[in-house]
Structure formats: structure tokens, C-alpha cells
Amino acid sequence: MSLIRVIEALLFSAQKPVSIREIATAIKGAEDDPAAAGPNEFARVREAEVAAALEQLKIDYVEQQRAFQLIEKAEGWQLATDPQYAQWVRQLFPAPKPARLSAPALETLAIIAYRQPITRADVEAVRGVNIDGVLQTLMERGLVKIAGRAEVPGRPLLYETTQFFLDHFGLRNLDELPNVEELRKRNLPIAPARTQPESAATPPSG
């Protein structure tokens, strides 16, 4: 038995991405399992060893041309089918395709993603139109959430992207957004100061 095979078993069994820390904790925890066949030989495994094993697994799957791959997401590592087999795998999950975001919704989402946290008024200053409906849609889709209030007169609500946004677009973090540094530094229009609280899109229920 090897550490890399233990990690492979954990990844295969996991229902969601698992972090290096979660994997290391699970491996160490086996020491207290009364059903274990013997002592836990990996009870003192370090997170650095887990990370190295994950990288090796990722390479092994590529070299072996397996039908699945090991990918790193924002919240951890996960086994996934190689995209080249999607047309066959999709037959097992004939769910309707989700409705695509409209161009205004994508534009609004991009502004929030690059300039978050940001107020609704500042997004409208860039787009030049009211975004109440679009913002509501993005929140209902779980792509945008309320992040607090701005420390300015009226204390308007601030909006930012969610963990689901990262997962949906295959990003580990916001630094992986295209041209992120250039677009964050670019000067954009901002809304004039307000003295009354800003109205907000209604947060999604549930």
C-alpha cells in the first residue's frame, strides 16, 4: 500500500473537491479506526507529502491517457472525466441545458468580478443603464452576492462574486481572470456620492 493509492481512494470516494488539508486529516484520522487491518502507517503524513502525491497522480493520469483527470478547483482537488469524452458521458445525464446569461448580464458580471466589492451605482455608472433586473438574475443564479456596505454616505450595498462563480468558470481564484491586473487598474466611471441609502436587488430566497 502506498500513500498515492490511499489518496486516490479518497479522491474517488469524495462527493466534492477536497483540499490538501482535508486529505491529510482523513489519512491521519484512520489511526483511530477500529476496523483498520493494522496500524496506520501514514499517521504522520505531512501536507507537503500530500501535495506532492497529488501532483504525481495528475501527471500519471496524463501519461497513462486515462479517461479521467485530476483537477484543482478553488476549494480543492477532484477527479473529473476528460472533456474529450463529454459527448458520451453526457448521455447518462440528459438534463436540459441551463439558460445562458444575456450579454447585459455577462457585462455586469464582468464589471463586478474585476472591481469587487462594488456598489450597484458604480456598476450602473460604467454600463450607463439600470441593472436592477440583471443584478437580481445574477444573484438568483448564485454568481453574485451581497458583501456588506460601503463606508460612504448612504452606505450602499456592496456586491461581489461567489464561490460558485469560480467553479462555474473553472477558476481557482480571482487572479486567474484574464488580464486581471490591467483591468483592475483601468480608471472607470464612478457614481456621484449619495446621501440616501441605495436600493438593492432583493437577495434570492433560501
C-alpha positions in Angstrom: 0.0 0.0 0.0 1.3 3.5 -0.9 0.3 7.0 0.1 -0.5 7.8 -3.5 -3.0 4.9 -3.7 -4.6 6.0 -0.4 -5.1 9.5 -1.7 -6.5 8.1 -5.0 -9.1 6.1 -3.0 -10.1 9.3 -1.1 -10.5 11.3 -4.3 -12.5 8.5 -5.9 -14.9 8.4 -2.9 -15.3 12.1 -2.3 -18.5 13.7 -3.5 -16.9 17.2 -3.8 -13.5 18.7 -4.2 -11.3 18.1 -1.2 -8.4 20.3 0.0 -4.9 19.1 0.8 -5.6 19.7 4.5 -8.8 17.6 4.3 -7.0 14.8 2.7 -4.2 14.8 5.2 -6.7 14.9 8.1 -8.6 12.0 6.7 -5.4 9.9 6.3 -4.3 10.7 9.9 -7.7 10.0 11.3 -7.6 6.4 10.1 -5.3 5.7 13.1 -8.4 5.7 15.3 -10.5 3.4 13.0 -11.2 0.1 14.9 -11.9 -1.6 11.6 -8.4 -0.9 10.3 -6.5 -4.1 9.4 -3.4 -2.8 11.1 -1.6 0.4 12.4 -1.9 3.5 10.3 1.4 3.7 8.5 0.6 7.2 7.3 -0.5 8.7 10.6 2.3 11.3 10.4 1.8 12.3 6.8 2.5 16.0 6.1 0.5 18.3 3.8 3.6 18.7 1.7 3.7 15.0 1.0 0.0 15.0 0.1 0.6 17.9 -2.3 3.5 16.1 -4.0 1.4 12.9 -4.3 -1.5 14.9 -5.9 0.9 16.4 -8.5 2.3 12.9 -9.3 -1.2 11.5 -9.7 -2.1 14.3 -12.0 1.0 13.5 -14.2 0.3 9.8 -14.1 -3.2 10.1 -15.4 -2.0 12.3 -18.3 0.8 9.9 -19.2 -1.4 6.9 -18.9 -4.0 8.6 -21.2 -6.8 7.8 -18.7 -10.4 8.8 -19.5 -10.4 10.9 -16.3 -8.1 13.6 -14.9 -7.2 15.2 -11.6 -8.1 18.9 -11.5 -7.5 21.6 -8.9 -10.5 23.8 -8.1 -10.9 26.8 -5.8 -11.9 24.6 -2.9 -9.7 21.6 -3.5 -8.8 18.6 -5.8 -11.3 16.4 -7.7 -11.4 13.6 -10.2 -13.3 14.5 -13.4 -13.9 13.0 -16.7 -11.6 14.1 -19.5 -13.6 16.7 -21.6 -12.9 14.8 -24.8 -15.3 12.1 -23.6 -18.1 14.6 -22.8 -20.3 13.6 -25.7 -20.7 10.1 -24.4 -20.8 10.8 -20.7 -23.5 13.4 -21.3 -25.8 10.6 -22.4 -26.0 9.4 -18.7 -27.1 12.9 -17.6 -29.7 14.1 -20.1 -30.6 17.2 -18.1 -31.7 20.3 -20.0 -29.0 22.8 -20.8 -29.1 25.8 -18.4 -30.2 29.0 -19.9 -27.3 31.2 -20.9 -26.7 34.6 -19.4 -27.6 37.5 -21.6 -25.0 39.9 -22.9 -26.0 42.6 -20.3 -25.8 40.0 -17.5 -22.3 38.9 -18.7 -21.1 42.5 -18.9 -22.4 43.3 -15.4 -20.9 40.1 -14.0 -17.5 41.1 -15.6 -17.6 44.5 -14.0 -18.3 43.1 -10.6 -15.7 40.3 -11.0 -12.9 42.8 -11.8 -13.8 45.6 -9.4 -15.4 43.8 -6.5 -16.6 44.7 -4.0 -18.6 47.3 -5.9 -21.8 49.1 -5.5 -24.8 48.9 -7.8 -24.5 52.6 -8.6 -20.9 52.2 -9.7 -21.7 49.3 -12.0 -24.5 51.5 -13.5 -22.1 54.3 -13.9 -19.9 52.1 -16.1 -22.8 50.5 -18.0 -24.9 53.6 -18.3 -28.2 51.7 -17.6 -30.2 50.5 -14.6 -29.1 47.0 -13.6 -31.7 46.0 -11.0 -33.1 43.2 -13.1 -29.7 41.9 -14.3 -28.3 42.0 -10.7 -31.3 40.1 -9.5 -30.7 37.4 -12.1 -27.0 37.1 -11.2 -27.9 36.7 -7.5 -30.6 34.1 -8.2 -28.0 32.2 -10.3 -25.7 32.2 -7.3 -23.0 34.1 -9.2 -23.1 37.3 -7.2 -23.8 38.0 -3.5 -24.0 41.0 -1.1 -20.7 41.6 0.5 -21.6 44.3 3.0 -21.9 48.1 2.8 -19.6 50.7 1.5 -18.2 53.2 4.0 -19.5 56.2 2.2 -22.6 58.5 2.7 -25.8 56.4 2.5 -23.8 53.2 3.0 -24.8 51.5 -0.2 -24.6 47.7 -0.6 -21.5 46.1 -2.0 -21.6 43.2 -4.4 -19.0 40.5 -5.1 -18.8 37.2 -6.9 -19.3 33.9 -5.2 -17.5 30.6 -4.8 -19.9 29.2 -7.4 -18.7 31.9 -9.9 -15.2 30.5 -9.6 -16.4 26.9 -10.0 -18.7 27.8 -12.9 -15.9 29.4 -14.9 -13.2 26.9 -13.8 -11.1 29.4 -11.8 -9.1 28.6 -8.7 -9.1 32.3 -7.6 -9.8 35.7 -9.0 -6.2 36.2 -10.0 -6.9 33.8 -12.8 -9.3 36.2 -14.5 -7.9 37.2 -18.0 -5.9 40.5 -17.9 -6.8 40.9 -14.3 -4.1 43.4 -13.3 -4.6 45.6 -16.4 -8.4 45.8 -16.0 -8.2 46.4 -12.2 -6.0 49.4 -12.7 -8.0 51.0 -15.5 -10.0 54.0 -14.5 -13.7 53.6 -14.8 -16.6 56.0 -14.2 -18.0 56.0 -10.6 -21.3 57.1 -9.3 -21.7 60.5 -7.7 -21.9 60.5 -3.9 -25.3 59.8 -2.4 -26.9 60.9 0.8 -29.7 58.4 0.9 -29.4 54.6 1.3 -29.2 52.8 -2.1 -32.0 50.5 -3.0 -30.8 46.9 -3.6 -31.7 43.9 -5.6 -33.8 41.5 -3.5 -31.5 38.7 -2.2 -32.6 35.3 -3.5 -34.8 33.3 -1.1 -33.4 30.3 0.6 
